[in-house]
Amino acid sequence: MAGMSDVVRASPELAAIVERWINAYGNGDGETVEHLFSEETALSYFGSAEGEYWRDDALRRSFAS
């Protein structure tokens, strides 16, 4: 693509979200983890177990419990 750079640059905004997610998850704060996930219907997680696939609200709610 014309004009696109293939240099990867750090994003302080994304780093802050990831840091909040890791801290909340590590502290067992499921409510915060749930709210840090996107509300888009494209939210998906493919796990390592056979057929493990989470999406949308099911993924968010799994962290809230």
All heavy atoms as a GROMACS GRO file, in nm:
protein
  506
    1MET      N    1   0.084  -0.117   0.000
    1MET     CA    2   0.000   0.000   0.000
    1MET      C    3   0.088   0.123   0.000
    1MET      O    4   0.180   0.133   0.079
    1MET     CB    5  -0.091   0.003   0.122
    1MET     CG    6  -0.190  -0.108   0.128
    1MET     SD    7  -0.298  -0.079   0.269
    1MET     CE    8  -0.439  -0.164   0.212
    2ALA      N    9   0.054   0.214  -0.084
    2ALA     CA   10   0.133   0.336  -0.096
    2ALA      C   11   0.126   0.418   0.032
    2ALA      O   12   0.019   0.438   0.087
    2ALA     CB   13   0.082   0.418  -0.214
    3GLY      N   14   0.240   0.463   0.078
    3GLY     CA   15   0.245   0.550   0.193
    3GLY      C   16   0.243   0.480   0.328
    3GLY      O   17   0.257   0.543   0.430
    4MET      N   18   0.223   0.351   0.328
    4MET     CA   19   0.220   0.279   0.456
    4MET      C   20   0.362   0.241   0.496
    4MET      O   21   0.441   0.200   0.414
    4MET     CB   22   0.133   0.153   0.447
    4MET     CG   23  -0.014   0.186   0.437
    4MET     SD   24  -0.119   0.047   0.473
    4MET     CE   25  -0.092   0.025   0.647
    5SER      N   26   0.390   0.255   0.621
    5SER     CA   27   0.521   0.219   0.674
    5SER      C   28   0.512   0.082   0.739
    5SER      O   29   0.412   0.048   0.800
    5SER     CB   30   0.564   0.324   0.777
    5SER     OG   31   0.679   0.280   0.843
    6ASP      N   32   0.617   0.004   0.725
    6ASP     CA   33   0.615  -0.126   0.792
    6ASP      C   34   0.693  -0.120   0.924
    6ASP      O   35   0.739  -0.219   0.974
    6ASP     CB   36   0.663  -0.239   0.703
    6ASP     CG   37   0.790  -0.208   0.627
    6ASP    OD1   38   0.856  -0.109   0.657
    6ASP    OD2   39   0.821  -0.285   0.536
    7VAL      N   40   0.705   0.000   0.978
    7VAL     CA   41   0.767   0.019   1.108
    7VAL      C   42   0.658   0.005   1.214
    7VAL      O   43   0.554   0.069   1.206
    7VAL     CB   44   0.833   0.158   1.119
    7VAL    CG1   45   0.885   0.183   1.259
    7VAL    CG2   46   0.944   0.172   1.016
    8VAL      N   47   0.682  -0.079   1.312
    8VAL     CA   48   0.587  -0.098   1.421
    8VAL      C   49   0.621   0.004   1.530
    8VAL      O   50   0.736   0.014   1.572
    8VAL     CB   51   0.594  -0.241   1.478
    8VAL    CG1   52   0.501  -0.256   1.597
    8VAL    CG2   53   0.561  -0.342   1.369
    9ARG      N   54   0.520   0.078   1.571
    9ARG     CA   55   0.540   0.180   1.674
    9ARG      C   56   0.458   0.145   1.798
    9ARG      O   57   0.345   0.098   1.786
    9ARG     CB   58   0.498   0.316   1.622
    9ARG     CG   59   0.590   0.367   1.513
    9ARG     CD   60   0.559   0.512   1.478
    9ARG     NE   61   0.653   0.560   1.380
    9ARG     CZ   62   0.639   0.547   1.248
    9ARG    NH1   63   0.533   0.486   1.201
    9ARG    NH2   64   0.729   0.593   1.167
   10ALA      N   65   0.514   0.170   1.911
   10ALA     CA   66   0.444   0.145   2.037
   10ALA      C   67   0.326   0.241   2.049
   10ALA      O   68   0.332   0.354   2.005
   10ALA     CB   69   0.540   0.165   2.154
   11SER      N   70   0.219   0.192   2.109
   11SER     CA   71   0.101   0.273   2.133
   11SER      C   72   0.081   0.284   2.284
   11SER      O   73   0.042   0.187   2.350
   11SER     CB   74  -0.023   0.208   2.070
   11SER     OG   75  -0.140   0.270   2.118
   12PRO      N   76   0.105   0.401   2.341
   12PRO     CA   77   0.086   0.418   2.486
   12PRO      C   78  -0.059   0.389   2.527
   12PRO      O   79  -0.083   0.338   2.636
   12PRO     CB   80   0.123   0.564   2.513
   12PRO     CG   81   0.199   0.609   2.394
   12PRO     CD   82   0.157   0.523   2.279
   13GLU      N   83  -0.154   0.422   2.440
   13GLU     CA   84  -0.295   0.398   2.472
   13GLU      C   85  -0.325   0.249   2.484
   13GLU      O   86  -0.389   0.205   2.580
   13GLU     CB   87  -0.386   0.461   2.365
   13GLU     CG   88  -0.377   0.612   2.355
   13GLU     CD   89  -0.263   0.662   2.266
   13GLU    OE1   90  -0.190   0.580   2.208
   13GLU    OE2   91  -0.246   0.784   2.256
   14LEU      N   92  -0.278   0.172   2.387
   14LEU     CA   93  -0.300   0.027   2.392
   14LEU      C   94  -0.221  -0.037   2.506
   14LEU      O   95  -0.271  -0.127   2.574
   14LEU     CB   96  -0.262  -0.039   2.260
   14LEU     CG   97  -0.355  -0.008   2.142
   14LEU    CD1   98  -0.303  -0.074   2.015
   14LEU    CD2   99  -0.497  -0.052   2.172
   15ALA      N  100  -0.101   0.010   2.530
   15ALA     CA  101  -0.021  -0.043   2.640
   15ALA      C  102  -0.092  -0.020   2.774
   15ALA      O  103  -0.091  -0.108   2.861
   15ALA     CB  104   0.118   0.021   2.641
   16ALA      N  105  -0.156   0.095   2.791
   16ALA     CA  106  -0.227   0.125   2.915
   16ALA      C  107  -0.346   0.031   2.934
   16ALA      O  108  -0.371  -0.017   3.045
   16ALA     CB  109  -0.274   0.271   2.916
   17ILE      N  110  -0.418   0.002   2.827
   17ILE     CA  111  -0.532  -0.090   2.836
   17ILE      C  112  -0.484  -0.231   2.870
   17ILE      O  113  -0.540  -0.298   2.957
   17ILE     CB  114  -0.613  -0.090   2.705
   17ILE    CG1  115  -0.684   0.044   2.688
   17ILE    CG2  116  -0.714  -0.205   2.703
   17ILE    CD1  117  -0.746   0.065   2.553
   18VAL      N  118  -0.379  -0.274   2.804
   18VAL     CA  119  -0.324  -0.408   2.830
   18VAL      C  120  -0.276  -0.418   2.974
   18VAL      O  121  -0.302  -0.517   3.043
   18VAL     CB  122  -0.211  -0.443   2.730
   18VAL    CG1  123  -0.139  -0.570   2.772
   18VAL    CG2  124  -0.268  -0.456   2.590
   19GLU      N  125  -0.209  -0.315   3.022
   19GLU     CA  126  -0.160  -0.316   3.160
   19GLU      C  127  -0.277  -0.323   3.259
   19GLU      O  128  -0.272  -0.399   3.356
   19GLU     CB  129  -0.076  -0.192   3.189
   19GLU     CG  130  -0.014  -0.194   3.327
   19GLU     CD  131   0.081  -0.079   3.351
   19GLU    OE1  132   0.116  -0.006   3.257
   19GLU    OE2  133   0.120  -0.061   3.468
   20ARG      N  134  -0.383  -0.248   3.234
   20ARG     CA  135  -0.501  -0.253   3.322
   20ARG      C  136  -0.563  -0.392   3.318
   20ARG      O  137  -0.605  -0.446   3.420
   20ARG     CB  138  -0.604  -0.150   3.277
   20ARG     CG  139  -0.567  -0.008   3.315
   20ARG     CD  140  -0.673   0.091   3.275
   20ARG     NE  141  -0.799   0.062   3.345
   20ARG     CZ  142  -0.918   0.105   3.304
   20ARG    NH1  143  -0.929   0.177   3.194
   20ARG    NH2  144  -1.026   0.074   3.372
   21TRP      N  145  -0.570  -0.454   3.198
   21TRP     CA  146  -0.630  -0.588   3.183
   21TRP      C  147  -0.548  -0.691   3.261
   21TRP      O  148  -0.602  -0.771   3.336
   21TRP     CB  149  -0.637  -0.625   3.036
   21TRP     CG  150  -0.726  -0.742   3.008
   21TRP    CD1  151  -0.856  -0.737   2.969
   21TRP    CD2  152  -0.692  -0.881   3.016
   21TRP    NE1  153  -0.905  -0.865   2.953
   21TRP    CE2  154  -0.807  -0.956   2.982
   21TRP    CE3  155  -0.577  -0.951   3.050
   21TRP    CZ2  156  -0.809  -1.094   2.980
   21TRP    CZ3  157  -0.580  -1.089   3.049
   21TRP    CH2  158  -0.695  -1.159   3.014
   22ILE      N  159  -0.417  -0.688   3.243
   22ILE     CA  160  -0.329  -0.784   3.312
   22ILE      C  161  -0.340  -0.768   3.463
   22ILE      O  162  -0.349  -0.867   3.536
   22ILE     CB  163  -0.183  -0.769   3.263
   22ILE    CG1  164  -0.172  -0.820   3.119
   22ILE    CG2  165  -0.086  -0.843   3.355
   22ILE    CD1  166  -0.039  -0.789   3.053
   23ASN      N  167  -0.339  -0.644   3.512
   23ASN     CA  168  -0.350  -0.620   3.656
   23ASN      C  169  -0.485  -0.667   3.710
   23ASN      O  170  -0.491  -0.732   3.815
   23ASN     CB  171  -0.327  -0.473   3.689
   23ASN     CG  172  -0.182  -0.432   3.674
   23ASN    OD1  173  -0.092  -0.514   3.686
   23ASN    ND2  174  -0.160  -0.305   3.646
   24ALA      N  175  -0.592  -0.634   3.639
   24ALA     CA  176  -0.725  -0.675   3.684
   24ALA      C  177  -0.738  -0.826   3.684
   24ALA      O  178  -0.789  -0.886   3.779
   24ALA     CB  179  -0.833  -0.611   3.595
   25TYR      N  180  -0.692  -0.891   3.578
   25TYR     CA  181  -0.699  -1.037   3.568
   25TYR      C  182  -0.617  -1.102   3.680
   25TYR      O  183  -0.663  -1.195   3.746
   25TYR     CB  184  -0.650  -1.082   3.430
   25TYR     CG  185  -0.661  -1.230   3.409
   25TYR    CD1  186  -0.783  -1.289   3.381
   25TYR    CD2  187  -0.548  -1.312   3.417
   25TYR    CE1  188  -0.794  -1.426   3.360
   25TYR    CE2  189  -0.558  -1.448   3.398
   25TYR     CZ  190  -0.681  -1.504   3.369
   25TYR     OH  191  -0.691  -1.640   3.350
   26GLY      N  192  -0.497  -1.051   3.701
   26GLY     CA  193  -0.410  -1.106   3.805
   26GLY      C  194  -0.464  -1.088   3.946
   26GLY      O  195  -0.436  -1.168   4.034
   27ASN      N  196  -0.546  -0.984   3.965
   27ASN     CA  197  -0.604  -0.958   4.096
   27ASN      C  198  -0.743  -1.019   4.111
   27ASN      O  199  -0.810  -0.996   4.212
   27ASN     CB  200  -0.612  -0.808   4.122
   27ASN     CG  201  -0.475  -0.746   4.143
   27ASN    OD1  202  -0.389  -0.807   4.204
   27ASN    ND2  203  -0.455  -0.628   4.091
   28GLY      N  204  -0.787  -1.092   4.010
   28GLY     CA  205  -0.919  -1.156   4.017
   28GLY      C  206  -1.035  -1.058   4.005
   28GLY      O  207  -1.145  -1.087   4.050
   29ASP      N  208  -1.011  -0.943   3.944
   29ASP     CA  209  -1.114  -0.840   3.929
   29ASP      C  210  -1.186  -0.862   3.796
   29ASP      O  211  -1.164  -0.792   3.698
   29ASP     CB  212  -1.049  -0.701   3.934
   29ASP     CG  213  -1.148  -0.588   3.924
   29ASP    OD1  214  -1.269  -0.612   3.909
   29ASP    OD2  215  -1.103  -0.472   3.932
   30GLY      N  216  -1.276  -0.960   3.794
   30GLY     CA  217  -1.348  -0.997   3.673
   30GLY      C  218  -1.433  -0.887   3.616
   30GLY      O  219  -1.448  -0.876   3.494
   31GLU      N  220  -1.489  -0.803   3.701
   31GLU     CA  221  -1.574  -0.694   3.652
   31GLU      C  222  -1.495  -0.597   3.565
   31GLU      O  223  -1.539  -0.557   3.458
   31GLU     CB  224  -1.639  -0.620   3.769
   31GLU     CG  225  -1.736  -0.513   3.724
   31GLU     CD  226  -1.805  -0.444   3.840
   31GLU    OE1  227  -1.794  -0.490   3.955
   31GLU    OE2  228  -1.872  -0.343   3.814
   32THR      N  229  -1.375  -0.560   3.612
   32THR     CA  230  -1.291  -0.470   3.532
   32THR      C  231  -1.247  -0.538   3.403
   32THR      O  232  -1.251  -0.476   3.296
   32THR     CB  233  -1.168  -0.424   3.613
   32THR    OG1  234  -1.214  -0.350   3.726
   32THR    CG2  235  -1.075  -0.337   3.530
   33VAL      N  236  -1.206  -0.664   3.411
   33VAL     CA  237  -1.166  -0.738   3.290
   33VAL      C  238  -1.280  -0.738   3.190
   33VAL      O  239  -1.260  -0.709   3.071
   33VAL     CB  240  -1.123  -0.883   3.325
   33VAL    CG1  241  -1.104  -0.964   3.198
   33VAL    CG2  242  -0.997  -0.883   3.407
   34GLU      N  243  -1.399  -0.768   3.237
   34GLU     CA  244  -1.516  -0.772   3.148
   34GLU      C  245  -1.534  -0.639   3.076
   34GLU      O  246  -1.561  -0.636   2.955
   34GLU     CB  247  -1.641  -0.802   3.230
   34GLU     CG  248  -1.769  -0.796   3.150
   34GLU     CD  249  -1.893  -0.804   3.236
   34GLU    OE1  250  -1.885  -0.783   3.359
   34GLU    OE2  251  -1.999  -0.830   3.178
   35HIS      N  252  -1.518  -0.528   3.147
   35HIS     CA  253  -1.541  -0.396   3.088
   35HIS      C  254  -1.427  -0.348   2.998
   35HIS      O  255  -1.444  -0.252   2.924
   35HIS     CB  256  -1.571  -0.294   3.197
   35HIS     CG  257  -1.701  -0.319   3.264
   35HIS    ND1  258  -1.822  -0.306   3.202
   35HIS    CD2  259  -1.729  -0.362   3.389
   35HIS    CE1  260  -1.919  -0.337   3.284
   35HIS    NE2  261  -1.865  -0.373   3.399
   36LEU      N  262  -1.313  -0.416   3.004
   36LEU     CA  263  -1.202  -0.379   2.915
   36LEU      C  264  -1.210  -0.449   2.780
   36LEU      O  265  -1.137  -0.414   2.688
   36LEU     CB  266  -1.068  -0.408   2.984
   36LEU     CG  267  -1.034  -0.312   3.098
   36LEU    CD1  268  -0.912  -0.361   3.175
   36LEU    CD2  269  -1.010  -0.171   3.045
   37PHE      N  270  -1.298  -0.546   2.767
   37PHE     CA  271  -1.319  -0.610   2.637
   37PHE      C  272  -1.403  -0.521   2.547
   37PHE      O  273  -1.492  -0.449   2.594
   37PHE     CB  274  -1.393  -0.744   2.652
   37PHE     CG  275  -1.306  -0.859   2.692
   37PHE    CD1  276  -1.328  -0.924   2.811
   37PHE    CD2  277  -1.205  -0.904   2.609
   37PHE    CE1  278  -1.250  -1.032   2.848
   37PHE    CE2  279  -1.127  -1.011   2.646
   37PHE     CZ  280  -1.149  -1.075   2.765
   38SER      N  281  -1.379  -0.528   2.420
   38SER     CA  282  -1.460  -0.457   2.321
   38SER      C  283  -1.605  -0.503   2.327
   38SER      O  284  -1.633  -0.617   2.360
   38SER     CB  285  -1.404  -0.484   2.181
   38SER     OG  286  -1.493  -0.437   2.083
   39GLU      N  287  -1.696  -0.413   2.295
   39GLU     CA  288  -1.837  -0.449   2.287
   39GLU      C  289  -1.877  -0.486   2.145
   39GLU      O  290  -1.995  -0.510   2.117
   39GLU     CB  291  -1.924  -0.335   2.341
   39GLU     CG  292  -1.904  -0.315   2.491
   39GLU     CD  293  -1.996  -0.210   2.549
   39GLU    OE1  294  -2.087  -0.164   2.479
   39GLU    OE2  295  -1.975  -0.176   2.666
   40GLU      N  296  -1.782  -0.493   2.055
   40GLU     CA  297  -1.810  -0.529   1.916
   40GLU      C  298  -1.845  -0.676   1.905
   40GLU      O  299  -1.792  -0.760   1.979
   40GLU     CB  300  -1.688  -0.499   1.828
   40GLU     CG  301  -1.655  -0.351   1.818
   40GLU     CD  302  -1.763  -0.271   1.750
   40GLU    OE1  303  -1.821  -0.318   1.650
   40GLU    OE2  304  -1.792  -0.160   1.797
   41THR      N  305  -1.932  -0.710   1.812
   41THR     CA  306  -1.973  -0.849   1.794
   41THR      C  307  -1.859  -0.934   1.738
   41THR      O  308  -1.866  -1.056   1.743
   41THR     CB  309  -2.095  -0.860   1.701
   41THR    OG1  310  -2.062  -0.800   1.576
   41THR    CG2  311  -2.216  -0.792   1.762
   42ALA      N  312  -1.755  -0.871   1.689
   42ALA     CA  313  -1.641  -0.946   1.634
   42ALA      C  314  -1.549  -1.000   1.743
   42ALA      O  315  -1.457  -1.076   1.714
   42ALA     CB  316  -1.561  -0.857   1.540
   43LEU      N  317  -1.574  -0.964   1.869
   43LEU     CA  318  -1.490  -1.012   1.980
   43LEU      C  319  -1.490  -1.164   1.981
   43LEU      O  320  -1.594  -1.227   1.990
   43LEU     CB  321  -1.543  -0.959   2.113
   43LEU     CG  322  -1.469  -1.007   2.238
   43LEU    CD1  323  -1.326  -0.954   2.239
   43LEU    CD2  324  -1.544  -0.964   2.363
   44SER      N  325  -1.373  -1.223   1.969
   44SER     CA  326  -1.360  -1.370   1.964
   44SER      C  327  -1.235  -1.414   2.038
   44SER      O  328  -1.138  -1.340   2.049
   44SER     CB  329  -1.348  -1.417   1.820
   44SER     OG  330  -1.459  -1.381   1.745
   45TYR      N  331  -1.240  -1.538   2.086
   45TYR     CA  332  -1.124  -1.599   2.150
   45TYR      C  333  -1.120  -1.744   2.108
   45TYR      O  334  -1.217  -1.817   2.123
   45TYR     CB  335  -1.135  -1.590   2.303
   45TYR     CG  336  -1.027  -1.668   2.374
   45TYR    CD1  337  -0.899  -1.617   2.388
   45TYR    CD2  338  -1.053  -1.794   2.425
   45TYR    CE1  339  -0.800  -1.688   2.451
   45TYR    CE2  340  -0.953  -1.867   2.490
   45TYR     CZ  341  -0.827  -1.813   2.502
   45TYR     OH  342  -0.730  -1.884   2.565
   46PHE      N  343  -1.009  -1.784   2.053
   46PHE     CA  344  -0.986  -1.923   2.015
   46PHE      C  345  -0.885  -1.980   2.113
   46PHE      O  346  -0.770  -1.937   2.116
   46PHE     CB  347  -0.933  -1.934   1.872
   46PHE     CG  348  -1.032  -1.889   1.770
   46PHE    CD1  349  -1.037  -1.757   1.728
   46PHE    CD2  350  -1.122  -1.979   1.715
   46PHE    CE1  351  -1.129  -1.714   1.634
   46PHE    CE2  352  -1.215  -1.938   1.622
   46PHE     CZ  353  -1.220  -1.806   1.581
   47GLY      N  354  -0.930  -2.074   2.195
   47GLY     CA  355  -0.843  -2.132   2.297
   47GLY      C  356  -0.760  -2.247   2.244
   47GLY      O  357  -0.761  -2.279   2.126
   48SER      N  358  -0.688  -2.309   2.334
   48SER     CA  359  -0.599  -2.418   2.295
   48SER      C  360  -0.667  -2.554   2.300
   48SER      O  361  -0.615  -2.652   2.246
   48SER     CB  362  -0.476  -2.418   2.385
   48SER     OG  363  -0.515  -2.429   2.520
   49ALA      N  364  -0.784  -2.564   2.362
   49ALA     CA  365  -0.857  -2.692   2.369
   49ALA      C  366  -0.934  -2.714   2.239
   49ALA      O  367  -0.975  -2.619   2.172
   49ALA     CB  368  -0.953  -2.693   2.487
   50GLU      N  369  -0.954  -2.837   2.206
   50GLU     CA  370  -1.030  -2.873   2.086
   50GLU      C  371  -1.168  -2.807   2.091
   50GLU      O  372  -1.242  -2.824   2.187
   50GLU     CB  373  -1.045  -3.025   2.078
   50GLU     CG  374  -1.119  -3.074   1.957
   50GLU     CD  375  -1.038  -3.064   1.828
   50GLU    OE1  376  -0.914  -3.074   1.836
   50GLU    OE2  377  -1.098  -3.046   1.722
   51GLY      N  378  -1.200  -2.728   1.991
   51GLY     CA  379  -1.331  -2.665   1.981
   51GLY      C  380  -1.354  -2.549   2.076
   51GLY      O  381  -1.467  -2.501   2.087
   52GLU      N  382  -1.250  -2.504   2.145
   52GLU     CA  383  -1.267  -2.392   2.239
   52GLU      C  384  -1.277  -2.262   2.161
   52GLU      O  385  -1.182  -2.214   2.100
   52GLU     CB  386  -1.150  -2.385   2.337
   52GLU     CG  387  -1.169  -2.278   2.441
   52GLU     CD  388  -1.054  -2.270   2.539
   52GLU    OE1  389  -0.948  -2.333   2.516
   52GLU    OE2  390  -1.068  -2.200   2.639
   53TYR      N  391  -1.396  -2.205   2.165
   53TYR     CA  392  -1.423  -2.082   2.091
   53TYR      C  393  -1.525  -2.000   2.169
   53TYR      O  394  -1.633  -2.048   2.200
   53TYR     CB  395  -1.475  -2.114   1.951
   53TYR     CG  396  -1.522  -1.995   1.873
   53TYR    CD1  397  -1.434  -1.894   1.837
   53TYR    CD2  398  -1.655  -1.984   1.834
   53TYR    CE1  399  -1.477  -1.785   1.765
   53TYR    CE2  400  -1.699  -1.874   1.761
   53TYR     CZ  401  -1.609  -1.775   1.727
   53TYR     OH  402  -1.651  -1.666   1.656
   54TRP      N  403  -1.488  -1.882   2.206
   54TRP     CA  404  -1.576  -1.791   2.280
   54TRP      C  405  -1.597  -1.666   2.197
   54TRP      O  406  -1.507  -1.622   2.126
   54TRP     CB  407  -1.510  -1.750   2.411
   54TRP     CG  408  -1.485  -1.859   2.507
   54TRP    CD1  409  -1.389  -1.956   2.496
   54TRP    CD2  410  -1.554  -1.885   2.628
   54TRP    NE1  411  -1.395  -2.039   2.605
   54TRP    CE2  412  -1.496  -1.998   2.687
   54TRP    CE3  413  -1.660  -1.823   2.692
   54TRP    CZ2  414  -1.539  -2.049   2.807
   54TRP    CZ3  415  -1.704  -1.874   2.813
   54TRP    CH2  416  -1.644  -1.986   2.868
   55ARG      N  417  -1.715  -1.606   2.210
   55ARG     CA  418  -1.738  -1.480   2.137
   55ARG      C  419  -1.841  -1.395   2.207
   55ARG      O  420  -1.916  -1.441   2.292
   55ARG     CB  421  -1.778  -1.507   1.994
   55ARG     CG  422  -1.902  -1.594   1.979
   55ARG     CD  423  -1.934  -1.610   1.835
   55ARG     NE  424  -2.019  -1.498   1.800
   55ARG     CZ  425  -2.120  -1.505   1.718
   55ARG    NH1  426  -2.148  -1.618   1.657
   55ARG    NH2  427  -2.195  -1.401   1.693
   56ASP      N  428  -1.841  -1.269   2.170
   56ASP     CA  429  -1.939  -1.171   2.215
   56ASP      C  430  -1.956  -1.170   2.367
   56ASP      O  431  -1.862  -1.179   2.442
   56ASP     CB  432  -2.075  -1.193   2.148
   56ASP     CG  433  -2.071  -1.183   1.998
   56ASP    OD1  434  -1.979  -1.118   1.946
   56ASP    OD2  435  -2.158  -1.241   1.933
   57ASP      N  436  -2.082  -1.162   2.410
   57ASP     CA  437  -2.113  -1.152   2.552
   57ASP      C  438  -2.072  -1.275   2.632
   57ASP      O  439  -2.041  -1.264   2.750
   57ASP     CB  440  -2.262  -1.126   2.572
   57ASP     CG  441  -2.301  -0.984   2.535
   57ASP    OD1  442  -2.215  -0.894   2.543
   57ASP    OD2  443  -2.418  -0.963   2.496
   58ALA      N  444  -2.070  -1.391   2.570
   58ALA     CA  445  -2.030  -1.513   2.642
   58ALA      C  446  -1.887  -1.499   2.693
   58ALA      O  447  -1.856  -1.539   2.806
   58ALA     CB  448  -2.043  -1.636   2.553
   59LEU      N  449  -1.799  -1.442   2.614
   59LEU     CA  450  -1.660  -1.422   2.656
   59LEU      C  451  -1.654  -1.320   2.768
   59LEU      O  452  -1.592  -1.343   2.872
   59LEU     CB  453  -1.575  -1.378   2.538
   59LEU     CG  454  -1.428  -1.347   2.570
   59LEU    CD1  455  -1.358  -1.469   2.628
   59LEU    CD2  456  -1.356  -1.299   2.446
   60ARG      N  457  -1.720  -1.207   2.750
   60ARG     CA  458  -1.720  -1.104   2.856
   60ARG      C  459  -1.776  -1.157   2.986
   60ARG      O  460  -1.718  -1.137   3.092
   60ARG     CB  461  -1.797  -0.980   2.808
   60ARG     CG  462  -1.722  -0.896   2.707
   60ARG     CD  463  -1.798  -0.769   2.676
   60ARG     NE  464  -1.911  -0.794   2.590
   60ARG     CZ  465  -1.907  -0.805   2.457
   60ARG    NH1  466  -1.792  -0.792   2.395
   60ARG    NH2  467  -2.015  -0.827   2.388
   61ARG      N  468  -1.890  -1.224   2.980
   61ARG     CA  469  -1.955  -1.275   3.102
   61ARG      C  470  -1.870  -1.382   3.172
   61ARG      O  471  -1.876  -1.395   3.294
   61ARG     CB  472  -2.092  -1.332   3.069
   61ARG     CG  473  -2.198  -1.225   3.047
   61ARG     CD  474  -2.337  -1.285   3.042
   61ARG     NE  475  -2.347  -1.398   2.950
   61ARG     CZ  476  -2.390  -1.391   2.825
   61ARG    NH1  477  -2.431  -1.276   2.775
   61ARG    NH2  478  -2.395  -1.497   2.748
   62SER      N  479  -1.792  -1.456   3.097
   62SER     CA  480  -1.710  -1.561   3.160
   62SER      C  481  -1.609  -1.501   3.257
   62SER      O  482  -1.567  -1.565   3.352
   62SER     CB  483  -1.640  -1.645   3.055
   62SER     OG  484  -1.535  -1.574   2.992
   63PHE      N  485  -1.568  -1.377   3.234
   63PHE     CA  486  -1.473  -1.313   3.323
   63PHE      C  487  -1.541  -1.244   3.440
   63PHE      O  488  -1.480  -1.218   3.542
   63PHE     CB  489  -1.387  -1.212   3.247
   63PHE     CG  490  -1.278  -1.277   3.168
   63PHE    CD1  491  -1.299  -1.314   3.036
   63PHE    CD2  492  -1.156  -1.305   3.226
   63PHE    CE1  493  -1.200  -1.375   2.964
   63PHE    CE2  494  -1.056  -1.368   3.154
   63PHE     CZ  495  -1.079  -1.403   3.023
   64ALA      N  496  -1.669  -1.212   3.425
   64ALA     CA  497  -1.741  -1.139   3.529
   64ALA      C  498  -1.777  -1.230   3.645
   64ALA      O  499  -1.796  -1.184   3.756
   64ALA     CB  500  -1.867  -1.076   3.472
   65SER      N  501  -1.787  -1.362   3.620
   65SER     CA  502  -1.832  -1.453   3.726
   65SER      C  503  -1.722  -1.487   3.823
   65SER      O  504  -1.611  -1.470   3.808
   65SER     CB  505  -1.888  -1.580   3.672
   65SER     OG  506  -1.864  -1.606   3.540
   0.00000   0.00000   0.00000
